[in-house]
Amino acid sequence: QEHLSVDRFSAQDYIVGTFRKFASDNSCHVTLVIHPRKEEDDKELQTASIFGTAKASQEADNVLILQDRKLASGQGKRYLQVAKNRFDGDLGIFPLEFKKASLTFSAVKGKAKLRKVKEDDAATPEQPGKSANAKEKK
């Protein structure tokens, strides 16, 4: 069983490296969706929550995490978190609201909170409700 797990992670690393090389060689963007590991319900997902080894988040130019915070009322608070942004360093959140008519999620206008981060600060993305020093972009 352990041998199969190591092979699966090696295969995932190989595929991620192949996608990275393809994107670099062809000057294009590749979107790869990776489901997270099981985490406790009260904890937010992080880049470390990505299933497999760290190679996927290390090779990525951007890491976006769809967060779903369960509330006591049964409904959740959903938002898209920019956890890594290799190009300009803006990290933050985009709150999402559900549109029942179209069965889609959309960004809540005027609620996006992004901030520039330094290299050493990149491991601590902004958390919802804790953006007193954040620079807002609209």
DSSP file (Angstrom, degrees, kcal/mol; ACC not computed):
  #  RESIDUE AA STRUCTURE BP1 BP2  ACC     N-H-->O    O-->H-N    N-H-->O    O-->H-N    TCO  KAPPA ALPHA  PHI   PSI    X-CA   Y-CA   Z-CA
    1    1 A Q     >        0   0    0      0, 0.0     4,-1.6     0, 0.0     3,-0.1   0.000 360.0 360.0 360.0 -44.8    0.0    0.0    0.0
    2    2 A E  H  >  +     0   0    0      1,-0.2     4,-2.0     2,-0.2     5,-0.2   0.868 360.0  55.8 -63.6 -37.0    2.8    2.5    0.9
    3    3 A H  H  > S+     0   0    0      1,-0.2     4,-2.1     2,-0.2    -1,-0.2   0.890 105.8  51.1 -63.0 -40.7    4.6    1.7   -2.4
    4    4 A L  H  > S+     0   0    0      1,-0.2     4,-2.2     2,-0.2    -1,-0.2   0.875 108.2  52.8 -64.4 -37.4    1.5    2.6   -4.4
    5    5 A S  H  X S+     0   0    0     -4,-1.6     4,-2.2     2,-0.2    -2,-0.2   0.918 109.1  48.1 -65.1 -44.1    1.2    5.9   -2.5
    6    6 A V  H  X S+     0   0    0     -4,-2.0     4,-2.3     1,-0.2    -2,-0.2   0.907 112.0  50.2 -63.0 -42.3    4.8    6.9   -3.3
    7    7 A D  H  X S+     0   0    0     -4,-2.1     4,-2.5     2,-0.2    -1,-0.2   0.890 109.0  52.0 -62.5 -39.6    4.3    6.0   -7.0
    8    8 A R  H  X S+     0   0    0     -4,-2.2     4,-2.3     2,-0.2    -2,-0.2   0.917 111.4  46.1 -64.7 -43.4    1.2    8.1   -7.1
    9    9 A F  H  X S+     0   0    0     -4,-2.2     4,-2.5     2,-0.2    44,-0.2   0.882 112.1  51.1 -67.8 -37.6    3.0   11.2   -5.7
   10   10 A S  H  X S+     0   0    0     -4,-2.3     4,-2.2     2,-0.2    -2,-0.2   0.910 110.8  49.1 -63.1 -42.0    5.9   10.6   -8.0
   11   11 A A  H  X S+     0   0    0     -4,-2.5     4,-2.4     2,-0.2    -2,-0.2   0.904 110.6  50.1 -64.2 -41.6    3.5   10.5  -11.0
   12   12 A Q  H  X S+     0   0    0     -4,-2.3     4,-2.7     2,-0.2    -2,-0.2   0.928 110.7  49.6 -63.0 -44.5    1.8   13.7   -9.8
   13   13 A D  H  X S+     0   0    0     -4,-2.5     4,-2.4     1,-0.2    -2,-0.2   0.900 111.0  50.1 -60.3 -41.4    5.1   15.5   -9.5
   14   14 A Y  H  X S+     0   0    0     -4,-2.2     4,-2.2     2,-0.2    -1,-0.2   0.925 112.1  47.0 -63.0 -45.1    6.1   14.3  -13.0
   15   15 A I  H  X S+     0   0    0     -4,-2.4     4,-2.6     2,-0.2    -2,-0.2   0.917 111.7  50.2 -65.0 -43.6    2.8   15.6  -14.5
   16   16 A V  H  X S+     0   0    0     -4,-2.7     4,-2.5     1,-0.2    -1,-0.2   0.923 111.6  48.9 -61.2 -44.1    3.0   18.9  -12.7
   17   17 A G  H  X S+     0   0    0     -4,-2.4     4,-2.3     2,-0.2    -1,-0.2   0.877 110.4  51.2 -62.0 -38.3    6.6   19.4  -14.0
   18   18 A T  H  X S+     0   0    0     -4,-2.2     4,-2.4     2,-0.2    -2,-0.2   0.913 110.7  47.8 -65.6 -43.6    5.4   18.5  -17.5
   19   19 A F  H  X S+     0   0    0     -4,-2.6     4,-2.7     2,-0.2    -2,-0.2   0.914 111.4  51.6 -62.0 -42.8    2.6   21.1  -17.3
   20   20 A R  H  X S+     0   0    0     -4,-2.5     4,-2.3     1,-0.2    -2,-0.2   0.924 111.6  46.5 -60.3 -45.8    5.0   23.7  -16.0
   21   21 A K  H  X S+     0   0    0     -4,-2.3     4,-3.0     2,-0.2     5,-0.2   0.913 112.3  50.6 -63.5 -43.6    7.5   23.0  -18.9
   22   22 A F  H  X S+     0   0    0     -4,-2.4     4,-2.0     2,-0.2    -2,-0.2   0.929 111.6  47.6 -59.5 -47.0    4.6   23.1  -21.4
   23   23 A A  H  <>S+     0   0    0     -4,-2.7     5,-1.8     1,-0.2     4,-0.5   0.910 115.8  44.4 -63.2 -42.3    3.3   26.5  -20.1
   24   24 A S  H ><5S+     0   0    0     -4,-2.3     3,-0.7    -5,-0.2    -2,-0.2   0.926 114.9  47.6 -67.9 -45.2    6.8   28.0  -20.1
   25   25 A D  H 3<5S+     0   0    0     -4,-3.0    -1,-0.2     1,-0.2    -2,-0.2   0.811 121.7  35.9 -65.8 -30.7    7.8   26.7  -23.5
   26   26 A N  T 3<5S-     0   0    0     -4,-2.0    -1,-0.2    -5,-0.2    -2,-0.2   0.282 102.1-125.5-109.1   9.2    4.5   27.8  -25.1
   27   27 A S  T < 5 +     0   0    0     -3,-0.7     2,-0.3    -4,-0.5    -3,-0.2   0.912  68.4 124.2  45.8  53.1    4.0   31.1  -23.2
   28   28 A C      < -     0   0    0     -5,-1.8     2,-0.4    -6,-0.2    -1,-0.2  -0.833  62.9-108.6-134.4 172.3    0.6   30.0  -22.1
   29   29 A H        -     0   0    0     -2,-0.3     2,-0.5    -3,-0.1    -5,-0.0  -0.874  23.9-164.4-104.9 134.7   -1.5   29.5  -18.9
   30   30 A V        -     0   0    0     -2,-0.4     2,-0.6     2,-0.0    -7,-0.0  -0.984   7.0-153.5-118.3 126.2   -2.4   26.0  -17.7
   31   31 A T        -     0   0    0     -2,-0.5     2,-0.5     2,-0.0    -2,-0.0  -0.887  14.0-176.5-100.6 124.6   -5.1   25.7  -15.1
   32   32 A L        -     0   0    0     -2,-0.6     2,-0.6     2,-0.0    -2,-0.0  -0.985  12.8-152.6-123.0 125.7   -4.8   22.6  -12.9
   33   33 A V        -     0   0    0     -2,-0.5     2,-0.5     2,-0.0    -2,-0.0  -0.877  15.7-179.9-101.0 123.0   -7.5   21.7  -10.3
   34   34 A I        -     0   0    0     -2,-0.6    -2,-0.0    18,-0.0    18,-0.0  -0.988  23.5-131.5-124.2 126.4   -6.2   19.7   -7.3
   35   35 A H        -     0   0    0     -2,-0.5    16,-1.4     1,-0.1     2,-0.0  -0.456  29.3-114.0 -74.4 147.6   -8.6   18.7   -4.5
   36   36 A P  B     -A   50   0A   0      0, 0.0    14,-0.2     0, 0.0    -1,-0.1  -0.299  26.5-101.4 -78.3 163.6   -7.4   19.4   -1.0
   37   37 A R        -     0   0    0     12,-3.3     2,-0.3     1,-0.1    14,-0.1  -0.322  55.6 -81.4 -67.1 163.8   -6.5   16.9    1.7
   38   38 A K        -     0   0    0     -2,-0.1     2,-0.3     3,-0.0    -1,-0.1  -0.582  59.3-179.2 -68.3 128.8   -9.2   16.3    4.3
   39   39 A E        -     0   0    0     -2,-0.3     2,-0.1     4,-0.1     6,-0.1  -0.852  36.8 -84.0-125.3 162.7   -8.9   19.1    6.9
   40   40 A E    >   -     0   0    0     -2,-0.3     3,-1.8     1,-0.1    -1,-0.0  -0.416  41.1-120.1 -65.2 144.3  -10.8   19.9   10.1
   41   41 A D  T 3  S+     0   0    0      1,-0.3    29,-0.4    -2,-0.1    -1,-0.1   0.780 110.0  53.7 -59.4 -29.8  -14.1   21.7    9.4
   42   42 A D  T 3  S+     0   0    0     27,-0.1     2,-0.4     2,-0.1    -1,-0.3   0.456  95.7  83.5 -87.8   0.8  -13.1   24.7   11.5
   43   43 A K  S <  S-     0   0    0     -3,-1.8     2,-0.1     1,-0.0    -4,-0.1  -0.837  76.3-125.4-107.7 141.8   -9.7   25.3    9.7
   44   44 A E        -     0   0    0     -2,-0.4     2,-0.1     1,-0.1    -4,-0.1  -0.478  32.6-105.6 -76.5 152.6   -9.2   27.2    6.5
   45   45 A L        -     0   0    0     -2,-0.1     2,-0.3    -6,-0.1    -1,-0.1  -0.475  39.5-172.5 -73.9 151.1   -7.4   25.5    3.6
   46   46 A Q    >   -     0   0    0     -2,-0.1     3,-2.0     1,-0.0     4,-0.3  -0.802  44.7 -92.4-133.0 174.7   -3.8   26.6    2.9
   47   47 A T  G >  S+     0   0    0      1,-0.3     3,-1.4    -2,-0.3    10,-0.1   0.837 126.8  61.8 -60.7 -29.2   -1.4   25.8    0.1
   48   48 A A  G 3  S+     0   0    0      1,-0.2    -1,-0.3     9,-0.1   -11,-0.0   0.629  90.7  69.5 -69.5 -12.1   -0.2   23.0    2.4
   49   49 A S  G <  S+     0   0    0     -3,-2.0   -12,-3.3   -13,-0.1    -1,-0.2   0.569  70.7 116.0 -81.0  -9.0   -3.7   21.5    2.1
   50   50 A I  B <  S-A   36   0A   0     -3,-1.4   -15,-0.1    -4,-0.3     7,-0.1  -0.413  76.5-110.4 -64.4 131.1   -3.1   20.6   -1.6
   51   51 A F  S    S+     0   0    0    -16,-1.4     2,-0.3    -2,-0.1     5,-0.1  -0.358  82.6  15.8 -64.3 138.6   -3.2   16.9   -2.1
   52   52 A G  S    S-     0   0    0     -3,-0.1     2,-0.1    -2,-0.1   -43,-0.1  -0.691 108.9 -22.9 101.9-153.3    0.2   15.3   -2.9
   53   53 A T    >   -     0   0    0     -2,-0.3     3,-0.7   -44,-0.2     4,-0.3  -0.298  65.8-100.8 -89.7 178.1    3.6   16.8   -2.5
   54   54 A A  T 3> S+     0   0    0      1,-0.2     4,-2.2     2,-0.1     3,-0.4   0.564 100.6  92.3 -75.8  -8.9    4.6   20.5   -2.4
   55   55 A K  H 3> S+     0   0    0      1,-0.2     4,-2.7     2,-0.2     5,-0.3   0.859  78.4  58.9 -57.3 -38.4    5.7   20.5   -6.0
   56   56 A A  H <> S+     0   0    0     -3,-0.7     4,-1.0     1,-0.2    -1,-0.2   0.926 112.3  37.8 -59.6 -46.2    2.3   21.6   -7.3
   57   57 A S  H  4 S+     0   0    0     -3,-0.4    -1,-0.2    -4,-0.3    -2,-0.2   0.816 115.8  54.1 -76.9 -28.7    2.2   24.8   -5.3
   58   58 A Q  H  < S+     0   0    0     -4,-2.2    -2,-0.2     1,-0.2    -1,-0.2   0.900 112.3  42.7 -69.6 -40.2    6.0   25.4   -5.8
   59   59 A E  H  < S+     0   0    0     -4,-2.7    -1,-0.2    -5,-0.2    -2,-0.2   0.708  95.9 100.6 -77.6 -21.1    5.7   25.2   -9.6
   60   60 A A     <  -     0   0    0     -4,-1.0     3,-0.1    -5,-0.3    25,-0.0  -0.360  58.0-157.7 -71.6 142.8    2.5   27.2   -9.8
   61   61 A D  S    S+     0   0    0      1,-0.3    25,-3.2    -2,-0.1     2,-0.4   0.810  87.0  21.3 -79.9 -34.8    2.5   30.9  -10.8
   62   62 A N  E     -B   85   0B   0     23,-0.2     2,-0.5    24,-0.1    -1,-0.3  -0.992  64.2-163.8-135.0 139.8   -0.8   31.4   -9.0
   63   63 A V  E     -B   84   0B   0     21,-1.8    20,-2.5    -2,-0.4    21,-1.3  -0.981  10.8-175.7-124.5 119.3   -2.6   29.4   -6.3
   64   64 A L  E     -B   82   0B   0     -2,-0.5     2,-0.5    18,-0.2    18,-0.2  -0.944   5.4-164.1-113.1 133.4   -6.3   30.1   -5.9
   65   65 A I  E     -B   81   0B   0     16,-2.6    16,-3.0    -2,-0.4     2,-0.8  -0.976  14.6-142.4-121.6 126.0   -8.1   28.3   -3.0
   66   66 A L  E     -B   80   0B   0     -2,-0.5     2,-0.3    14,-0.2    14,-0.2  -0.787  25.4-159.8 -85.9 110.3  -11.9   28.1   -2.9
   67   67 A Q  E     -B   79   0B   0     12,-3.0    12,-1.7    -2,-0.8     2,-0.4  -0.713  13.4-173.3 -95.1 142.2  -12.7   28.5    0.8
   68   68 A D  E     -B   78   0B   0     -2,-0.3     2,-0.7    10,-0.2    10,-0.2  -0.864   4.7-167.2-137.0  99.5  -16.1   27.4    2.3
   69   69 A R  E     -B   77   0B   0      8,-2.6     8,-2.6    -2,-0.4     2,-0.3  -0.791  17.7-138.2 -90.9 118.0  -16.6   28.4    5.9
   70   70 A K  E     -B   76   0B   0     -2,-0.7     2,-0.3   -29,-0.4     6,-0.2  -0.572  18.8-157.4 -75.6 135.0  -19.6   26.5    7.4
   71   71 A L    >   -     0   0    0      4,-2.0     3,-2.0    -2,-0.3    -1,-0.0  -0.738  30.1-109.5-109.8 161.7  -21.8   28.7    9.6
   72   72 A A  T 3  S+     0   0    0      1,-0.3    -1,-0.1    -2,-0.3     4,-0.1   0.789 115.5  65.1 -60.0 -28.4  -24.1   27.5   12.4
   73   73 A S  T 3  S-     0   0    0      2,-0.2    -1,-0.3     1,-0.1     3,-0.1   0.555 116.8-111.2 -73.1  -6.4  -27.1   28.5   10.2
   74   74 A G  S <  S+     0   0    0     -3,-2.0     2,-0.1     1,-0.4    -2,-0.1  -0.001  88.5 104.0  98.9 -29.7  -26.2   25.8    7.7
   75   75 A Q        -     0   0    0     -5,-0.1    -4,-2.0     1,-0.0    -1,-0.4  -0.443  63.3-136.5 -80.6 161.7  -25.1   28.2    5.0
   76   76 A G  E     -B   70   0B   0     -6,-0.2     2,-0.7    -2,-0.1    -6,-0.2  -0.790   9.1-126.8-117.3 161.8  -21.5   28.9    4.3
   77   77 A K  E     -B   69   0B   0     -8,-2.6    -8,-2.6    -2,-0.3     2,-0.4  -0.940  35.9-168.4-104.2 113.6  -19.4   31.9    3.7
   78   78 A R  E     +B   68   0B   0     -2,-0.7    18,-2.7    18,-0.5     2,-0.3  -0.823  14.5 157.8-109.8 142.7  -17.5   31.3    0.4
   79   79 A Y  E     -BC  67  95B   0    -12,-1.7   -12,-3.0    -2,-0.4     2,-0.5  -0.987  38.8-118.6-156.5 156.1  -14.6   33.2   -1.0
   80   80 A L  E     -BC  66  94B   0     14,-2.5    14,-2.2    -2,-0.3     2,-0.5  -0.870  29.9-155.8 -97.4 124.8  -11.8   32.8   -3.4
   81   81 A Q  E     -BC  65  93B   0    -16,-3.0   -16,-2.6    -2,-0.5     2,-1.0  -0.894  11.6-146.4-106.3 127.0   -8.4   33.3   -1.8
   82   82 A V  E     +BC  64  92B   0     10,-2.9    10,-1.4    -2,-0.5   -18,-0.2  -0.817  28.4 168.5 -87.0 102.3   -5.3   34.3   -3.8
   83   83 A A  E     +     0   0B   0    -20,-2.5     2,-0.3    -2,-1.0   -19,-0.2   0.674  64.1  21.5 -94.2 -20.5   -2.7   32.3   -1.9
   84   84 A K  E     +B   63   0B   0    -21,-1.3   -21,-1.8    -3,-0.1     2,-0.3  -0.979  55.0 172.3-149.3 136.5    0.2   32.8   -4.3
   85   85 A N  E  >  -B   62   0B   0     -2,-0.3     4,-1.2   -23,-0.2   -23,-0.2  -0.788   4.5-178.0-145.8  95.4    0.8   35.3   -7.0
   86   86 A R  T  4 S+     0   0    0    -25,-3.2   -24,-0.1    -2,-0.3    -1,-0.1   0.764  75.9  58.1 -68.1 -26.2    4.2   35.1   -8.6
   87   87 A F  T  4 S-     0   0    0    -26,-0.3    -1,-0.2     1,-0.1   -25,-0.1   0.936 129.3  -6.7 -79.9 -47.9    3.8   38.1  -11.0
   88   88 A D  T  4 S-     0   0    0      2,-0.1    -2,-0.1    -3,-0.0    -1,-0.1   0.446  85.7-120.5-130.7  -0.8    3.0   41.1   -8.8
   89   89 A G     <  +     0   0    0     -4,-1.2    28,-0.7     1,-0.3     2,-0.3   0.423  55.3 150.5  83.0  -2.7    2.6   39.7   -5.3
   90   90 A D  E     + D   0 116B   0     26,-0.2     2,-0.3    24,-0.1    -1,-0.3  -0.508  18.9 174.8 -67.5 125.1   -1.0   40.8   -4.6
   91   91 A L  E     + D   0 115B   0     24,-2.7    24,-2.6    -2,-0.3     2,-0.3  -0.873  19.6  92.0-124.0 159.9   -2.7   38.3   -2.2
   92   92 A G  E     -CD  82 114B   0    -10,-1.4   -10,-2.9    -2,-0.3     2,-0.3  -0.996  59.7 -60.3 155.4-156.3   -6.1   38.4   -0.6
   93   93 A I  E     -CD  81 113B   0     20,-2.1    20,-2.4    -2,-0.3   -12,-0.2  -0.908  15.5-158.4-131.3 154.2   -9.7   37.3   -0.9
   94   94 A F  E     -C   80   0B   0    -14,-2.2   -14,-2.5    -2,-0.3    18,-0.1  -0.916  26.7-138.6-127.7 102.4  -12.7   37.8   -3.2
   95   95 A P  E     -C   79   0B   0      0, 0.0    13,-2.2     0, 0.0     2,-0.4  -0.319  20.6-148.0 -60.0 144.5  -16.0   37.1   -1.3
   96   96 A L  E     -F  107   0C   0    -18,-2.7   -18,-0.5    11,-0.2     2,-0.4  -0.905  11.1-162.7-118.2 143.6  -18.4   35.1   -3.4
   97   97 A E  E     -F  106   0C   0      9,-2.7     9,-2.2    -2,-0.4     2,-0.4  -0.967  23.1-120.3-123.7 145.6  -22.2   35.2   -3.5
   98   98 A F  E     -F  105   0C   0     -2,-0.4     2,-0.8     7,-0.2     7,-0.2  -0.698  15.1-153.1 -87.3 128.5  -24.5   32.5   -5.0
   99   99 A K  E  >> -F  104   0C   0      5,-3.5     4,-1.5    -2,-0.4     5,-1.4  -0.878   6.4-167.4-101.2 104.0  -26.8   33.6   -7.8
  100  100 A K  T  45S+     0   0    0     -2,-0.8    -1,-0.2     1,-0.2     5,-0.0   0.853  82.1  59.6 -62.7 -36.7  -29.7   31.2   -7.6
  101  101 A A  T  45S+     0   0    0      1,-0.2    -1,-0.2     2,-0.1    -2,-0.0   0.875 121.5  24.1 -61.8 -38.3  -31.2   32.2  -11.0
  102  102 A S  T  45S-     0   0    0     -3,-0.5    -1,-0.2     2,-0.2    -2,-0.2   0.457 100.4-128.0-106.4  -3.3  -28.0   31.2  -12.9
  103  103 A L  T  <5 +     0   0    0     -4,-1.5     2,-0.3     1,-0.2    -3,-0.2   0.897  68.8 120.7  55.7  43.8  -26.7   28.6  -10.3
  104  104 A T  E   < -F   99   0C   0     -5,-1.4    -5,-3.5    -7,-0.0     2,-0.4  -0.886  62.4-123.9-132.1 162.5  -23.3   30.4  -10.3
  105  105 A F  E     -F   98   0C   0     -2,-0.3     2,-0.3    -7,-0.2    -7,-0.2  -0.880  30.2-177.8-103.7 141.9  -21.0   32.1   -7.8
  106  106 A S  E     -F   97   0C   0     -9,-2.2    -9,-2.7    -2,-0.4     2,-0.1  -0.955  33.4 -95.2-135.7 155.3  -19.9   35.7   -8.5
  107  107 A A  E     -F   96   0C   0     -2,-0.3     2,-0.6   -11,-0.2   -11,-0.2  -0.438  40.9-115.8 -66.8 142.4  -17.6   38.1   -6.7
  108  108 A V    >   -     0   0    0    -13,-2.2     3,-1.8    -2,-0.1     4,-0.3  -0.722  39.3-110.7 -79.9 122.2  -19.3   40.6   -4.4
  109  109 A K  T 3  S+     0   0    0     -2,-0.6    -1,-0.1     1,-0.3    29,-0.0  -0.273  94.7   5.4 -60.7 133.7  -18.8   44.0   -5.9
  110  110 A G  T 3  S+     0   0    0     28,-0.1    -1,-0.3     1,-0.1    -2,-0.0   0.511 105.9  96.2  76.7   5.5  -16.5   46.3   -3.9
  111  111 A K    <   +     0   0    0     -3,-1.8     2,-0.2   -16,-0.1    -2,-0.1   0.473  45.7 118.3-107.4  -3.2  -15.5   43.5   -1.4
  112  112 A A        -     0   0    0     -4,-0.3     2,-0.5   -18,-0.1    25,-0.5  -0.444  44.7-164.1 -67.5 134.1  -12.2   42.3   -2.8
  113  113 A K  E     +DE  93 136B   0    -20,-2.4   -20,-2.1    -2,-0.2     2,-0.3  -0.947  16.7 164.2-124.6 110.1   -9.3   42.8   -0.4
  114  114 A L  E     -D   92   0B   0     21,-0.6     2,-0.3    -2,-0.5    21,-0.3  -0.894   9.8-177.3-122.7 153.3   -5.9   42.4   -1.9
  115  115 A R  E     -D   91   0B   0    -24,-2.6   -24,-2.7    -2,-0.3     2,-0.3  -0.996  29.7-113.6-148.3 148.4   -2.5   43.5   -0.6
  116  116 A K  E     -D   90   0B   0     -2,-0.3     2,-0.4   -26,-0.2   -26,-0.2  -0.586  37.1-162.8 -74.0 140.7    1.1   43.5   -1.8
  117  117 A V        -     0   0    0    -28,-0.7     2,-0.1    -2,-0.3     5,-0.1  -0.943  15.7-122.6-126.6 151.9    3.2   41.2    0.3
  118  118 A K    >>  -     0   0    0     -2,-0.4     3,-1.0     1,-0.1     4,-0.7  -0.446  37.5-101.8 -81.2 163.5    7.0   40.9    0.7
  119  119 A E  G >4 S+     0   0    0      1,-0.3     3,-0.9     2,-0.2     4,-0.2   0.898 124.0  45.9 -51.9 -46.3    8.7   37.6   -0.1
  120  120 A D  G 34 S+     0   0    0      1,-0.2     3,-0.3     2,-0.1    -1,-0.3   0.640 111.3  53.2 -77.1 -13.1    9.0   36.7    3.6
  121  121 A D  G X4 S+     0   0    0     -3,-1.0     3,-1.9     1,-0.2    -1,-0.2   0.480  80.6  95.0 -94.9  -5.6    5.4   37.7    4.2
  122  122 A A  T << S+     0   0    0     -3,-0.9    -1,-0.2    -4,-0.7    -2,-0.1   0.702  73.5  65.4 -63.4 -21.2    4.0   35.4    1.5
  123  123 A A  T 3  S+     0   0    0     -3,-0.3    -1,-0.3     1,-0.2    -2,-0.1   0.573  95.9  60.5 -78.8  -8.1    3.3   32.6    3.8
  124  124 A T  S <  S-     0   0    0     -3,-1.9    -1,-0.2     3,-0.0     3,-0.1  -0.700  74.3-169.7-122.8  81.0    0.7   34.5    5.8
  125  125 A P        -     0   0    0      0, 0.0   -42,-0.1     0, 0.0    -3,-0.0  -0.271  37.7 -86.0 -67.6 155.8   -2.2   35.5    3.4
  126  126 A E        -     0   0    0    -11,-0.1     5,-0.1   -13,-0.1   -34,-0.1  -0.315  42.9-140.9 -61.4 140.2   -4.7   38.0    4.6
  127  127 A Q    >   -     0   0    0      3,-0.3     3,-1.9    -3,-0.1   -34,-0.1  -0.787  28.1 -93.3-103.7 148.2   -7.6   36.5    6.5
  128  128 A P  T 3  S+     0   0    0      0, 0.0    -1,-0.1     0, 0.0   -36,-0.0  -0.329 111.7  15.7 -58.9 138.3  -11.3   37.6    6.2
  129  129 A G  T 3  S+     0   0    0      1,-0.1     3,-0.1     2,-0.0    -3,-0.0   0.450 109.5  85.1  79.4   0.0  -12.2   40.2    8.7
  130  130 A K    <   +     0   0    0     -3,-1.9    -3,-0.3     1,-0.1     3,-0.3  -0.261  51.3 111.6-124.3  45.2   -8.6   41.0    9.6
  131  131 A S    >   +     0   0    0      1,-0.2     3,-1.3    -5,-0.1    -1,-0.1  -0.064  24.2 129.2-112.7  32.9   -7.7   43.5    6.9
  132  132 A A  T 3  S+     0   0    0      1,-0.3    -1,-0.2    -3,-0.1    -2,-0.0   0.847  85.6  34.2 -58.1 -35.5   -7.3   46.7    8.9
  133  133 A N  T 3  S+     0   0    0     -3,-0.3    -1,-0.3     2,-0.1     2,-0.1   0.352  94.8 117.7-100.4   5.7   -3.9   47.4    7.2
  134  134 A A    <   -     0   0    0     -3,-1.3     2,-0.6   -19,-0.1   -19,-0.1  -0.422  64.2-127.8 -77.9 148.3   -4.8   46.0    3.8
  135  135 A K        -     0   0    0    -21,-0.3   -21,-0.6    -2,-0.1     2,-0.3  -0.851  27.4-140.4 -92.4 120.4   -4.8   48.1    0.7
  136  136 A E  B     -E  113   0B   0     -2,-0.6     2,-0.4   -23,-0.2   -23,-0.2  -0.618  14.9-165.8 -86.0 142.7   -8.1   47.6   -1.1
  137  137 A K              0   0    0    -25,-0.5   -25,-0.1    -2,-0.3   -27,-0.1  -0.966 360.0 360.0-120.6 142.1   -8.4   47.4   -4.9
  138  138 A K              0   0    0     -2,-0.4   -28,-0.1   -27,-0.1    -1,-0.1   0.363 360.0 360.0-125.5 360.0  -11.6   47.8   -6.7
